[in-house]
Each structure stands twice: as structure tokens, then as C-alpha cells.
Amino acid sequence: ILYGAHAPAYHARIDSLEDALFHVGRLARAGAISVKSYQQPRRDQRQQVIEAGARLGVMVVPEGGAKFQHNMNEIVDGHTGIEHAVPLARLYDDVLQLWAASQTGYTPTLGVAYGGIAGENYWYDRTEVWKDRNLMRLVPRSVVEPRSMRRTRAPDDHYNHILVARQARRLRERGVSVQLGAHGQREGLAAHWELWMLAQGGFTPWQALRAGTIDGARYLGLDGSIGSIEPGKLADLAIIDGDPLADIRQSEKVRWVIQGGRVWESATMNEIFPEARSRRPFFFEKEGGDTIHPSTTRWLEALSRALGWDH
């Protein structure tokens, strides 16, 4: 990420093409195939990042940060795609035509959609996340329960992600590539929620599944290796105990995961092929593990005193 706003440790200051080449280059040397241009306040700065990416063979995907004007000039200037939601309830034909003609992709990231209550909250509101057995086996209760039990509640028409998903569908109908972006939200579930939210916007289950597989792979230039089941591609698969083409909500019923020729059981994360091997316990499964470590508590208390947080 090339973060333009002032922040400790990860501010990327860009005032020239040379600056942009430096920042894109250092990430490319670390193995990046793309960089996220985020909160660079001026258009010329974003254009310099684009030029640096073109010279170094690195894709540039920006986030407009809920700024519609930024989104539009990012499309015009030739970014690979737009990350995060365009914060409008409706896109008019001028935007649809421009976007489709540009071949710019779109990753609406509905779980954190701009313009209203974020989509992640919908699933805390409408489902009892803390009762998901697979999730609670693999994530500390102290992380999941406060977020899912003390939940925001609202009528459907207050959830803006549904409107955003409808506009994403209209863009897809014009030929714009729409991909899934789960944003690293709730472990194991966020990607499924993203599929379901696309369906709330009118995507068919097939279209939503494509957004999470081949369309996303093609967007990143990785469709020669992943994204579909074909000879010569990596056999990294999720085996679903259900039919998500009939009901997209079935997508979460993952029974096994295959990666690199090895098979894991979803419910336990134990390997079952080619060797039967139980995983080691997570830290929170050990006695006293589902609590904040005492050293972390002491550090937070010292920081609180230093910054005047305590009274």
C-alpha cells in the first residue's frame, strides 16, 4: 500500500515521478505484483504512481476513500481497477459508459461499503455469528463474541451495501469485471458474506461465484494458474457439502480444502491426505490462552499513562 495521508511508519510521500518509482520499486523488489494507491490527495501524485507502475510492470489499484471524484479520475487515468465501493446509491449512464469503456475493474468490498452501514454489520444483525461452530473452533471467543453479540441492528433499507451491490451488477452487465474483496474481516466467513451480498444486489449465484474465482484471478493476471478447474492449473479447491448454484448461502458449507496436493478437514483443520496429521493447538486452546497476555496488558497500561488515557 502507498498511503498518502500522514500516518506514523507507513506514509508514502510522493511529490515526483522519482518518488513514485522509489516506492513502487521497493514493493516490487519485495515481490509485489500490484500496489494500492490510497489517499494520495492530488491527482498528479496518483498519475505518477500509475506511470511508475507502467514502467516497472506493476499493477496499480487505488481506493477513492469514499471520494467519487477520485474514483472517476482514477478510471480516466488508467488504473487497473477501483478497490472499495463507489459511495453512491445510483450510478447514471455517463458513469456506466465511461467505466465500461475504460476496462477498469471493480472490487466493491461490500463488507466495508461506503455510504451507510457497512455490510459486515448485516450478518451480525441477521445471523448468530457466535454460534458458528467452525468459526468458534478456530478463532478466540474473546475476539468473536463482543463483536457479534453486541451488534448494530437496522432495517434492510438502512444497509447501503445492497444498493452498492446493485450498482456493481449494473456495471457487470456493461462488461466491467467485478471481483470479490473480503477485506480480511470476519475469519473464514467474510468471503462467503461477500458472495451473499453480491447476490443481494442481483448477481446470480453463478455470477457471484465467478467474482470469487475466475473473474478475480483474471483481474490479477493469475487466471493461467488459478480461478478454475482446468488441466495445467493449480488444484487448490474447496469442496462444498451443498449446491451454492442453487442457494449461494450453501457456499459456507466447506467440508474439505485441497492445496498443494494435501487435503484438510474444514471442521478441524487436520490434514487427512496424503498423511493423517492433527494440527497443533492454537494459542487460545491452551489453558488461559483466550485472554490478553500479561505482557501486552502491561504495555497497554504503560502506553495509557504516557499518553494520558487514564484518569
C-alpha positions as protocol buffer text, in pm:
chain_id: "A"
residue {
  index: 1
  type: ILE
  ca { x: 0 y: 0 z: 0 }
}
residue {
  index: 2
  type: LEU
  ca { x: 121 y: 351 z: -83 }
}
residue {
  index: 3
  type: TYR
  ca { x: -62 y: 552 z: 181 }
}
residue {
  index: 4
  type: GLY
  ca { x: -71 y: 922 z: 106 }
}
residue {
  index: 5
  type: ALA
  ca { x: -222 y: 1054 z: 428 }
}
residue {
  index: 6
  type: HIS
  ca { x: 7 y: 1133 z: 718 }
}
residue {
  index: 7
  type: ALA
  ca { x: 42 y: 832 z: 946 }
}
residue {
  index: 8
  type: PRO
  ca { x: 329 y: 700 z: 1158 }
}
residue {
  index: 9
  type: ALA
  ca { x: 554 y: 440 z: 993 }
}
residue {
  index: 10
  type: TYR
  ca { x: 374 y: 386 z: 662 }
}
residue {
  index: 11
  type: HIS
  ca { x: 322 y: 725 z: 499 }
}
residue {
  index: 12
  type: ALA
  ca { x: 447 y: 715 z: 137 }
}
residue {
  index: 13
  type: ARG
  ca { x: 528 y: 1071 z: 37 }
}
residue {
  index: 14
  type: ILE
  ca { x: 513 y: 1121 z: -339 }
}
residue {
  index: 15
  type: ASP
  ca { x: 596 y: 1460 z: -488 }
}
residue {
  index: 16
  type: SER
  ca { x: 754 y: 1347 z: -815 }
}
residue {
  index: 17
  type: LEU
  ca { x: 783 y: 1057 z: -1057 }
}
residue {
  index: 18
  type: GLU
  ca { x: 1115 y: 971 z: -892 }
}
residue {
  index: 19
  type: ASP
  ca { x: 938 y: 935 z: -557 }
}
residue {
  index: 20
  type: ALA
  ca { x: 675 y: 712 z: -716 }
}
residue {
  index: 21
  type: LEU
  ca { x: 941 y: 495 z: -884 }
}
residue {
  index: 22
  type: PHE
  ca { x: 1114 y: 455 z: -548 }
}
residue {
  index: 23
  type: HIS
  ca { x: 802 y: 347 z: -361 }
}
residue {
  index: 24
  type: VAL
  ca { x: 663 y: 119 z: -633 }
}
residue {
  index: 25
  type: GLY
  ca { x: 1011 y: -22 z: -686 }
}
residue {
  index: 26
  type: ARG
  ca { x: 1071 y: -110 z: -321 }
}
residue {
  index: 27
  type: LEU
  ca { x: 742 y: -301 z: -311 }
}
residue {
  index: 28
  type: ALA
  ca { x: 818 y: -473 z: -641 }
}
residue {
  index: 29
  type: ARG
  ca { x: 1155 y: -585 z: -504 }
}
residue {
  index: 30
  type: ALA
  ca { x: 968 y: -739 z: -211 }
}
residue {
  index: 31
  type: GLY
  ca { x: 760 y: -942 z: -457 }
}
residue {
  index: 32
  type: ALA
  ca { x: 453 y: -724 z: -512 }
}
residue {
  index: 33
  type: ILE
  ca { x: 266 y: -768 z: -841 }
}
residue {
  index: 34
  type: SER
  ca { x: 36 y: -477 z: -756 }
}
residue {
  index: 35
  type: VAL
  ca { x: 32 y: -173 z: -530 }
}
residue {
  index: 36
  type: LYS
  ca { x: -260 y: 5 z: -372 }
}
residue {
  index: 37
  type: SER
  ca { x: -258 y: 379 z: -431 }
}
residue {
  index: 38
  type: TYR
  ca { x: -452 y: 510 z: -132 }
}
residue {
  index: 39
  type: GLN
  ca { x: -526 y: 860 z: -4 }
}
residue {
  index: 40
  type: GLN
  ca { x: -274 y: 1030 z: -230 }
}
residue {
  index: 41
  type: PRO
  ca { x: -451 y: 1367 z: -214 }
}
residue {
  index: 42
  type: ARG
  ca { x: -356 y: 1511 z: -554 }
}
residue {
  index: 43
  type: ARG
  ca { x: -434 y: 1371 z: -896 }
}
residue {
  index: 44
  type: ASP
  ca { x: -79 y: 1431 z: -1022 }
}
residue {
  index: 45
  type: GLN
  ca { x: 53 y: 1213 z: -738 }
}
residue {
  index: 46
  type: ARG
  ca { x: -178 y: 931 z: -839 }
}
residue {
  index: 47
  type: GLN
  ca { x: -73 y: 974 z: -1203 }
}
residue {
  index: 48
  type: GLN
  ca { x: 292 y: 946 z: -1100 }
}
residue {
  index: 49
  type: VAL
  ca { x: 219 y: 616 z: -927 }
}
residue {
  index: 50
  type: ILE
  ca { x: 43 y: 494 z: -1244 }
}
residue {
  index: 51
  type: GLU
  ca { x: 344 y: 588 z: -1457 }
}
residue {
  index: 52
  type: ALA
  ca { x: 581 y: 417 z: -1214 }
}
residue {
  index: 53
  type: GLY
  ca { x: 366 y: 103 z: -1221 }
}
residue {
  index: 54
  type: ALA
  ca { x: 366 y: 101 z: -1602 }
}
residue {
  index: 55
  type: ARG
  ca { x: 745 y: 135 z: -1615 }
}
residue {
  index: 56
  type: LEU
  ca { x: 805 y: -136 z: -1357 }
}
residue {
  index: 57
  type: GLY
  ca { x: 533 y: -379 z: -1470 }
}
residue {
  index: 58
  type: VAL
  ca { x: 330 y: -347 z: -1151 }
}
residue {
  index: 59
  type: MET
  ca { x: -50 y: -313 z: -1144 }
}
residue {
  index: 60
  type: VAL
  ca { x: -191 y: -12 z: -958 }
}
residue {
  index: 61
  type: VAL
  ca { x: -524 y: -48 z: -779 }
}
residue {
  index: 62
  type: PRO
  ca { x: -650 y: 262 z: -598 }
}
residue {
  index: 63
  type: GLU
  ca { x: -907 y: 329 z: -330 }
}
residue {
  index: 64
  type: GLY
  ca { x: -1101 y: 650 z: -363 }
}
residue {
  index: 65
  type: GLY
  ca { x: -1166 y: 665 z: 10 }
}
residue {
  index: 66
  type: ALA
  ca { x: -1539 y: 743 z: -43 }
}
residue {
  index: 67
  type: LYS
  ca { x: -1448 y: 1028 z: -281 }
}
residue {
  index: 68
  type: PHE
  ca { x: -1650 y: 990 z: -602 }
}
residue {
  index: 69
  type: GLN
  ca { x: -1438 y: 1247 z: -787 }
}
residue {
  index: 70
  type: HIS
  ca { x: -1124 y: 1047 z: -709 }
}
residue {
  index: 71
  type: ASN
  ca { x: -1290 y: 730 z: -838 }
}
residue {
  index: 72
  type: MET
  ca { x: -1376 y: 894 z: -1168 }
}
residue {
  index: 73
  type: ASN
  ca { x: -1034 y: 1039 z: -1242 }
}
residue {
  index: 74
  type: GLU
  ca { x: -874 y: 712 z: -1133 }
}
residue {
  index: 75
  type: ILE
  ca { x: -1078 y: 540 z: -1403 }
}
residue {
  index: 76
  type: VAL
  ca { x: -983 y: 802 z: -1664 }
}
residue {
  index: 77
  type: ASP
  ca { x: -613 y: 786 z: -1570 }
}
residue {
  index: 78
  type: GLY
  ca { x: -584 y: 413 z: -1636 }
}
residue {
  index: 79
  type: HIS
  ca { x: -576 y: 235 z: -1302 }
}
residue {
  index: 80
  type: THR
  ca { x: -611 y: -144 z: -1311 }
}
residue {
  index: 81
  type: GLY
  ca { x: -926 y: -129 z: -1101 }
}
residue {
  index: 82
  type: ILE
  ca { x: -1116 y: 52 z: -828 }
}
residue {
  index: 83
  type: GLU
  ca { x: -1094 y: -101 z: -482 }
}
residue {
  index: 84
  type: HIS
  ca { x: -1379 y: -40 z: -236 }
}
residue {
  index: 85
  type: ALA
  ca { x: -1726 y: 90 z: -302 }
}
residue {
  index: 86
  type: VAL
  ca { x: -1820 y: 395 z: -501 }
}
residue {
  index: 87
  type: PRO
  ca { x: -2027 y: 571 z: -232 }
}
residue {
  index: 88
  type: LEU
  ca { x: -2341 y: 640 z: -438 }
}
residue {
  index: 89
  type: ALA
  ca { x: -2683 y: 478 z: -428 }
}
residue {
  index: 90
  type: ARG
  ca { x: -2714 y: 501 z: -807 }
}
residue {
  index: 91
  type: LEU
  ca { x: -2474 y: 536 z: -1097 }
}
residue {
  index: 92
  type: TYR
  ca { x: -2604 y: 710 z: -1408 }
}
residue {
  index: 93
  type: ASP
  ca { x: -2536 y: 616 z: -1769 }
}
residue {
  index: 94
  type: ASP
  ca { x: -2241 y: 852 z: -1811 }
}
residue {
  index: 95
  type: VAL
  ca { x: -2054 y: 666 z: -1535 }
}
residue {
  index: 96
  type: LEU
  ca { x: -2157 y: 323 z: -1664 }
}
residue {
  index: 97
  type: GLN
  ca { x: -2042 y: 408 z: -2017 }
}
residue {
  index: 98
  type: LEU
  ca { x: -1713 y: 560 z: -1903 }
}
residue {
  index: 99
  type: TRP
  ca { x: -1631 y: 272 z: -1672 }
}
residue {
  index: 100
  type: ALA
  ca { x: -1712 y: 4 z: -1928 }
}
residue {
  index: 101
  type: ALA
  ca { x: -1506 y: 175 z: -2199 }
}
residue {
  index: 102
  type: SER
  ca { x: -1203 y: 203 z: -1970 }
}
residue {
  index: 103
  type: GLN
  ca { x: -1178 y: -173 z: -1897 }
}
residue {
  index: 104
  type: THR
  ca { x: -1114 y: -78 z: -1534 }
}
residue {
  index: 105
  type: GLY
  ca { x: -1215 y: -349 z: -1285 }
}
residue {
  index: 106
  type: TYR
  ca { x: -1423 y: -305 z: -969 }
}
residue {
  index: 107
  type: THR
  ca { x: -1386 y: -468 z: -628 }
}
residue {
  index: 108
  type: PRO
  ca { x: -1675 y: -320 z: -426 }
}
residue {
  index: 109
  type: THR
  ca { x: -1574 y: -481 z: -93 }
}
residue {
  index: 110
  type: LEU
  ca { x: -1930 y: -477 z: 37 }
}
residue {
  index: 111
  type: GLY
  ca { x: -1841 y: -580 z: 391 }
}
residue {
  index: 112
  type: VAL
  ca { x: -1700 y: -232 z: 446 }
}
residue {
  index: 113
  type: ALA
  ca { x: -1905 y: -50 z: 182 }
}
residue {
  index: 114
  type: TYR
  ca { x: -1906 y: 328 z: 199 }
}
residue {
  index: 115
  type: GLY
  ca { x: -2217 y: 545 z: 213 }
}
residue {
  index: 116
  type: GLY
  ca { x: -2406 y: 383 z: 500 }
}
residue {
  index: 117
  type: ILE
  ca { x: -2395 y: 93 z: 745 }
}
residue {
  index: 118
  type: ALA
  ca { x: -2124 y: -145 z: 625 }
}
residue {
  index: 119
  type: GLY
  ca { x: -2232 y: -486 z: 500 }
}
residue {
  index: 120
  type: GLU
  ca { x: -2045 y: -683 z: 767 }
}
residue {
  index: 121
  type: ASN
  ca { x: -2289 y: -549 z: 1024 }
}
residue {
  index: 122
  type: TYR
  ca { x: -2580 y: -702 z: 833 }
}
residue {
  index: 123
  type: TRP
  ca { x: -2462 y: -1055 z: 912 }
}
residue {
  index: 124
  type: TYR
  ca { x: -2409 y: -981 z: 1279 }
}
residue {
  index: 125
  type: ASP
  ca { x: -2761 y: -836 z: 1278 }
}
residue {
  index: 126
  type: ARG
  ca { x: -2934 y: -1116 z: 1088 }
}
residue {
  index: 127
  type: THR
  ca { x: -2737 y: -1424 z: 1199 }
}
residue {
  index: 128
  type: GLU
  ca { x: -2594 y: -1553 z: 1526 }
}
residue {
  index: 129
  type: VAL
  ca { x: -2230 y: -1549 z: 1427 }
}
residue {
  index: 130
  type: TRP
  ca { x: -2107 y: -1657 z: 1771 }
}
residue {
  index: 131
  type: LYS
  ca { x: -2288 y: -1990 z: 1721 }
}
residue {
  index: 132
  type: ASP
  ca { x: -2096 y: -2080 z: 1405 }
}
residue {
  index: 133
  type: ARG
  ca { x: -1919 y: -2399 z: 1513 }
}
residue {
  index: 134
  type: ASN
  ca { x: -1632 y: -2386 z: 1266 }
}
residue {
  index: 135
  type: LEU
  ca { x: -1560 y: -2021 z: 1340 }
}
residue {
  index: 136
  type: MET
  ca { x: -1562 y: -2071 z: 1716 }
}
residue {
  index: 137
  type: ARG
  ca { x: -1322 y: -2365 z: 1687 }
}
residue {
  index: 138
  type: LEU
  ca { x: -1069 y: -2155 z: 1501 }
}
residue {
  index: 139
  type: VAL
  ca { x: -1100 y: -1802 z: 1644 }
}
residue {
  index: 140
  type: PRO
  ca { x: -1083 y: -1690 z: 2009 }
}
residue {
  index: 141
  type: ARG
  ca { x: -1417 y: -1632 z: 2177 }
}
residue {
  index: 142
  type: SER
  ca { x: -1279 y: -1306 z: 2314 }
}
residue {
  index: 143
  type: VAL
  ca { x: -1249 y: -1182 z: 1955 }
}
residue {
  index: 144
  type: VAL
  ca { x: -1580 y: -1305 z: 1812 }
}
residue {
  index: 145
  type: GLU
  ca { x: -1832 y: -1268 z: 2094 }
}
residue {
  index: 146
  type: PRO
  ca { x: -1805 y: -894 z: 2171 }
}
residue {
  index: 147
  type: ARG
  ca { x: -1829 y: -805 z: 1801 }
}
residue {
  index: 148
  type: SER
  ca { x: -2114 y: -1041 z: 1718 }
}
residue {
  index: 149
  type: MET
  ca { x: -2327 y: -1029 z: 2034 }
}
residue {
  index: 150
  type: ARG
  ca { x: -2321 y: -651 z: 2086 }
}
residue {
  index: 151
  type: ARG
  ca { x: -2448 y: -582 z: 1740 }
}
residue {
  index: 152
  type: THR
  ca { x: -2586 y: -294 z: 1540 }
}
residue {
  index: 153
  type: ARG
  ca { x: -2945 y: -353 z: 1428 }
}
residue {
  index: 154
  type: ALA
  ca { x: -3129 y: -177 z: 1146 }
}
residue {
  index: 155
  type: PRO
  ca { x: -3396 y: -232 z: 879 }
}
residue {
  index: 156
  type: ASP
  ca { x: -3283 y: -362 z: 540 }
}
residue {
  index: 157
  type: ASP
  ca { x: -3321 y: -23 z: 374 }
}
residue {
  index: 158
  type: HIS
  ca { x: -3055 y: 121 z: 605 }
}
residue {
  index: 159
  type: TYR
  ca { x: -2791 y: -119 z: 474 }
}
residue {
  index: 160
  type: ASN
  ca { x: -2621 y: 66 z: 192 }
}
residue {
  index: 161
  type: HIS
  ca { x: -2423 y: -236 z: 72 }
}
residue {
  index: 162
  type: ILE
  ca { x: -2736 y: -368 z: -102 }
}
residue {
  index: 163
  type: LEU
  ca { x: -2758 y: -52 z: -316 }
}
residue {
  index: 164
  type: VAL
  ca { x: -2384 y: -67 z: -386 }
}
residue {
  index: 165
  type: ALA
  ca { x: -2418 y: -431 z: -494 }
}
residue {
  index: 166
  type: ARG
  ca { x: -2699 y: -337 z: -733 }
}
residue {
  index: 167
  type: GLN
  ca { x: -2475 y: -80 z: -899 }
}
residue {
  index: 168
  type: ALA
  ca { x: -2197 y: -338 z: -922 }
}
residue {
  index: 169
  type: ARG
  ca { x: -2442 y: -567 z: -1103 }
}
residue {
  index: 170
  type: ARG
  ca { x: -2527 y: -288 z: -1349 }
}
residue {
  index: 171
  type: LEU
  ca { x: -2157 y: -236 z: -1416 }
}
residue {
  index: 172
  type: ARG
  ca { x: -2111 y: -609 z: -1471 }
}
residue {
  index: 173
  type: GLU
  ca { x: -2395 y: -603 z: -1723 }
}
residue {
  index: 174
  type: ARG
  ca { x: -2193 y: -342 z: -1915 }
}
residue {
  index: 175
  type: GLY
  ca { x: -1889 y: -570 z: -1921 }
}
residue {
  index: 176
  type: VAL
  ca { x: -1700 y: -439 z: -1618 }
}
residue {
  index: 177
  type: SER
  ca { x: -1509 y: -709 z: -1428 }
}
residue {
  index: 178
  type: VAL
  ca { x: -1641 y: -728 z: -1070 }
}
residue {
  index: 179
  type: GLN
  ca { x: -1437 y: -918 z: -812 }
}
residue {
  index: 180
  type: LEU
  ca { x: -1481 y: -1033 z: -455 }
}
residue {
  index: 181
  type: GLY
  ca { x: -1295 y: -839 z: -187 }
}
residue {
  index: 182
  type: ALA
  ca { x: -1342 y: -971 z: 167 }
}
residue {
  index: 183
  type: HIS
  ca { x: -1108 y: -715 z: 331 }
}
residue {
  index: 184
  type: GLY
  ca { x: -984 y: -958 z: 594 }
}
residue {
  index: 185
  type: GLN
  ca { x: -1295 y: -911 z: 805 }
}
residue {
  index: 186
  type: ARG
  ca { x: -1451 y: -1200 z: 999 }
}
residue {
  index: 187
  type: GLU
  ca { x: -1223 y: -1503 z: 971 }
}
residue {
  index: 188
  type: GLY
  ca { x: -1350 y: -1772 z: 737 }
}
residue {
  index: 189
  type: LEU
  ca { x: -1687 y: -1605 z: 682 }
}
residue {
  index: 190
  type: ALA
  ca { x: -1614 y: -1268 z: 523 }
}
residue {
  index: 191
  type: ALA
  ca { x: -1559 y: -1408 z: 174 }
}
residue {
  index: 192
  type: HIS
  ca { x: -1885 y: -1602 z: 194 }
}
residue {
  index: 193
  type: TRP
  ca { x: -2070 y: -1293 z: 315 }
}
residue {
  index: 194
  type: GLU
  ca { x: -1927 y: -1106 z: 19 }
}
residue {
  index: 195
  type: LEU
  ca { x: -2071 y: -1366 z: -219 }
}
residue {
  index: 196
  type: TRP
  ca { x: -2408 y: -1343 z: -47 }
}
residue {
  index: 197
  type: MET
  ca { x: -2409 y: -963 z: -60 }
}
residue {
  index: 198
  type: LEU
  ca { x: -2340 y: -969 z: -433 }
}
residue {
  index: 199
  type: ALA
  ca { x: -2648 y: -1192 z: -461 }
}
residue {
  index: 200
  type: GLN
  ca { x: -2846 y: -936 z: -259 }
}
residue {
  index: 201
  type: GLY
  ca { x: -2763 y: -690 z: -536 }
}
residue {
  index: 202
  type: GLY
  ca { x: -2900 y: -915 z: -808 }
}
residue {
  index: 203
  type: PHE
  ca { x: -2598 y: -1127 z: -903 }
}
residue {
  index: 204
  type: THR
  ca { x: -2695 y: -1484 z: -982 }
}
residue {
  index: 205
  type: PRO
  ca { x: -2515 y: -1748 z: -774 }
}
residue {
  index: 206
  type: TRP
  ca { x: -2305 y: -1831 z: -1081 }
}
residue {
  index: 207
  type: GLN
  ca { x: -2206 y: -1467 z: -1128 }
}
residue {
  index: 208
  type: ALA
  ca { x: -2121 y: -1429 z: -760 }
}
residue {
  index: 209
  type: LEU
  ca { x: -1908 y: -1745 z: -762 }
}
residue {
  index: 210
  type: ARG
  ca { x: -1726 y: -1619 z: -1071 }
}
residue {
  index: 211
  type: ALA
  ca { x: -1649 y: -1297 z: -885 }
}
residue {
  index: 212
  type: GLY
  ca { x: -1481 y: -1505 z: -617 }
}
residue {
  index: 213
  type: THR
  ca { x: -1292 y: -1734 z: -854 }
}
residue {
  index: 214
  type: ILE
  ca { x: -1208 y: -1689 z: -1223 }
}
residue {
  index: 215
  type: ASP
  ca { x: -1302 y: -1321 z: -1253 }
}
residue {
  index: 216
  type: GLY
  ca { x: -1080 y: -1229 z: -960 }
}
residue {
  index: 217
  type: ALA
  ca { x: -796 y: -1443 z: -1094 }
}
residue {
  index: 218
  type: ARG
  ca { x: -822 y: -1283 z: -1439 }
}
residue {
  index: 219
  type: TYR
  ca { x: -826 y: -935 z: -1285 }
}
residue {
  index: 220
  type: LEU
  ca { x: -490 y: -1009 z: -1120 }
}
residue {
  index: 221
  type: GLY
  ca { x: -346 y: -1180 z: -1427 }
}
residue {
  index: 222
  type: LEU
  ca { x: -335 y: -1513 z: -1245 }
}
residue {
  index: 223
  type: ASP
  ca { x: -602 y: -1696 z: -1444 }
}
residue {
  index: 224
  type: GLY
  ca { x: -337 y: -1913 z: -1609 }
}
residue {
  index: 225
  type: SER
  ca { x: -276 y: -2079 z: -1273 }
}
residue {
  index: 226
  type: ILE
  ca { x: -587 y: -2041 z: -1056 }
}
residue {
  index: 227
  type: GLY
  ca { x: -954 y: -1947 z: -1071 }
}
residue {
  index: 228
  type: SER
  ca { x: -1100 y: -2252 z: -1244 }
}
residue {
  index: 229
  type: ILE
  ca { x: -1058 y: -2629 z: -1263 }
}
residue {
  index: 230
  type: GLU
  ca { x: -861 y: -2695 z: -1582 }
}
residue {
  index: 231
  type: PRO
  ca { x: -565 y: -2911 z: -1686 }
}
residue {
  index: 232
  type: GLY
  ca { x: -239 y: -2740 z: -1603 }
}
residue {
  index: 233
  type: LYS
  ca { x: -376 y: -2519 z: -1326 }
}
residue {
  index: 234
  type: LEU
  ca { x: -312 y: -2550 z: -954 }
}
residue {
  index: 235
  type: ALA
  ca { x: -554 y: -2793 z: -791 }
}
residue {
  index: 236
  type: ASP
  ca { x: -639 y: -2565 z: -499 }
}
residue {
  index: 237
  type: LEU
  ca { x: -1004 y: -2639 z: -426 }
}
residue {
  index: 238
  type: ALA
  ca { x: -1274 y: -2601 z: -163 }
}
residue {
  index: 239
  type: ILE
  ca { x: -1516 y: -2895 z: -152 }
}
residue {
  index: 240
  type: ILE
  ca { x: -1867 y: -2777 z: -62 }
}
residue {
  index: 241
  type: ASP
  ca { x: -2123 y: -3004 z: 104 }
}
residue {
  index: 242
  type: GLY
  ca { x: -2412 y: -2847 z: -83 }
}
residue {
  index: 243
  type: ASP
  ca { x: -2502 y: -2671 z: -407 }
}
residue {
  index: 244
  type: PRO
  ca { x: -2421 y: -2297 z: -400 }
}
residue {
  index: 245
  type: LEU
  ca { x: -2552 y: -2262 z: -756 }
}
residue {
  index: 246
  type: ALA
  ca { x: -2897 y: -2341 z: -619 }
}
residue {
  index: 247
  type: ASP
  ca { x: -2851 y: -2147 z: -294 }
}
residue {
  index: 248
  type: ILE
  ca { x: -2548 y: -1919 z: -261 }
}
residue {
  index: 249
  type: ARG
  ca { x: -2574 y: -1946 z: 119 }
}
residue {
  index: 250
  type: GLN
  ca { x: -2455 y: -2307 z: 80 }
}
residue {
  index: 251
  type: SER
  ca { x: -2107 y: -2176 z: -2 }
}
residue {
  index: 252
  type: GLU
  ca { x: -2009 y: -2172 z: 366 }
}
residue {
  index: 253
  type: LYS
  ca { x: -2056 y: -2549 z: 398 }
}
residue {
  index: 254
  type: VAL
  ca { x: -1691 y: -2619 z: 320 }
}
residue {
  index: 255
  type: ARG
  ca { x: -1609 y: -2979 z: 406 }
}
residue {
  index: 256
  type: TRP
  ca { x: -1254 y: -3016 z: 275 }
}
residue {
  index: 257
  type: VAL
  ca { x: -983 y: -2790 z: 136 }
}
residue {
  index: 258
  type: ILE
  ca { x: -722 y: -2911 z: -113 }
}
residue {
  index: 259
  type: GLN
  ca { x: -399 y: -2719 z: -156 }
}
residue {
  index: 260
  type: GLY
  ca { x: -66 y: -2828 z: -295 }
}
residue {
  index: 261
  type: GLY
  ca { x: -178 y: -3190 z: -317 }
}
residue {
  index: 262
  type: ARG
  ca { x: -277 y: -3202 z: 50 }
}
residue {
  index: 263
  type: VAL
  ca { x: -630 y: -3231 z: 191 }
}
residue {
  index: 264
  type: TRP
  ca { x: -755 y: -3072 z: 513 }
}
residue {
  index: 265
  type: GLU
  ca { x: -1081 y: -3122 z: 700 }
}
residue {
  index: 266
  type: SER
  ca { x: -1252 y: -2787 z: 737 }
}
residue {
  index: 267
  type: ALA
  ca { x: -1413 y: -2858 z: 1074 }
}
residue {
  index: 268
  type: THR
  ca { x: -1084 y: -2939 z: 1249 }
}
residue {
  index: 269
  type: MET
  ca { x: -807 y: -2808 z: 1019 }
}
residue {
  index: 270
  type: ASN
  ca { x: -648 y: -3153 z: 1048 }
}
residue {
  index: 271
  type: GLU
  ca { x: -470 y: -3291 z: 743 }
}
residue {
  index: 272
  type: ILE
  ca { x: -629 y: -3613 z: 616 }
}
residue {
  index: 273
  type: PHE
  ca { x: -432 y: -3679 z: 294 }
}
residue {
  index: 274
  type: PRO
  ca { x: -170 y: -3785 z: 195 }
}
residue {
  index: 275
  type: GLU
  ca { x: -97 y: -3821 z: 566 }
}
residue {
  index: 276
  type: ALA
  ca { x: -337 y: -3815 z: 859 }
}
residue {
  index: 277
  type: ARG
  ca { x: -196 y: -3545 z: 1081 }
}
residue {
  index: 278
  type: SER
  ca { x: -359 y: -3344 z: 1359 }
}
residue {
  index: 279
  type: ARG
  ca { x: -277 y: -2977 z: 1378 }
}
residue {
  index: 280
  type: ARG
  ca { x: -108 y: -2826 z: 1682 }
}
residue {
  index: 281
  type: PRO
  ca { x: -335 y: -2638 z: 1926 }
}
residue {
  index: 282
  type: PHE
  ca { x: -396 y: -2271 z: 1869 }
}
residue {
  index: 283
  type: PHE
  ca { x: -271 y: -2044 z: 2147 }
}
residue {
  index: 284
  type: PHE
  ca { x: -625 y: -1979 z: 2269 }
}
residue {
  index: 285
  type: GLU
  ca { x: -698 y: -2351 z: 2301 }
}
residue {
  index: 286
  type: LYS
  ca { x: -434 y: -2383 z: 2571 }
}
residue {
  index: 287
  type: GLU
  ca { x: -514 y: -2315 z: 2936 }
}
residue {
  index: 288
  type: GLY
  ca { x: -550 y: -1941 z: 2987 }
}
residue {
  index: 289
  type: GLY
  ca { x: -486 y: -1880 z: 2619 }
}
residue {
  index: 290
  type: ASP
  ca { x: -807 y: -1694 z: 2539 }
}
residue {
  index: 291
  type: THR
  ca { x: -701 y: -1386 z: 2732 }
}
residue {
  index: 292
  type: ILE
  ca { x: -470 y: -1093 z: 2672 }
}
residue {
  index: 293
  type: HIS
  ca { x: -112 y: -1187 z: 2757 }
}
residue {
  index: 294
  type: PRO
  ca { x: 10 y: -1017 z: 3079 }
}
residue {
  index: 295
  type: SER
  ca { x: 299 y: -851 z: 2896 }
}
residue {
  index: 296
  type: THR
  ca { x: 53 y: -699 z: 2648 }
}
residue {
  index: 297
  type: THR
  ca { x: -160 y: -572 z: 2936 }
}
residue {
  index: 298
  type: ARG
  ca { x: 144 y: -409 z: 3098 }
}
residue {
  index: 299
  type: TRP
  ca { x: 243 y: -245 z: 2768 }
}
residue {
  index: 300
  type: LEU
  ca { x: -108 y: -105 z: 2717 }
}
residue {
  index: 301
  type: GLU
  ca { x: -115 y: 29 z: 3073 }
}
residue {
  index: 302
  type: ALA
  ca { x: 222 y: 200 z: 3025 }
}
residue {
  index: 303
  type: LEU
  ca { x: 109 y: 349 z: 2695 }
}
residue {
  index: 304
  type: SER
  ca { x: -212 y: 469 z: 2859 }
}
residue {
  index: 305
  type: ARG
  ca { x: -16 y: 650 z: 3128 }
}
residue {
  index: 306
  type: ALA
  ca { x: 229 y: 800 z: 2878 }
}
residue {
  index: 307
  type: LEU
  ca { x: -46 y: 935 z: 2654 }
}
residue {
  index: 308
  type: GLY
  ca { x: -276 y: 1045 z: 2932 }
}
residue {
  index: 309
  type: TRP
  ca { x: -552 y: 799 z: 2851 }
}
residue {
  index: 310
  type: ASP
  ca { x: -604 y: 705 z: 3215 }
}
residue {
  index: 311
  type: HIS
  ca { x: -759 y: 943 z: 3464 }
}
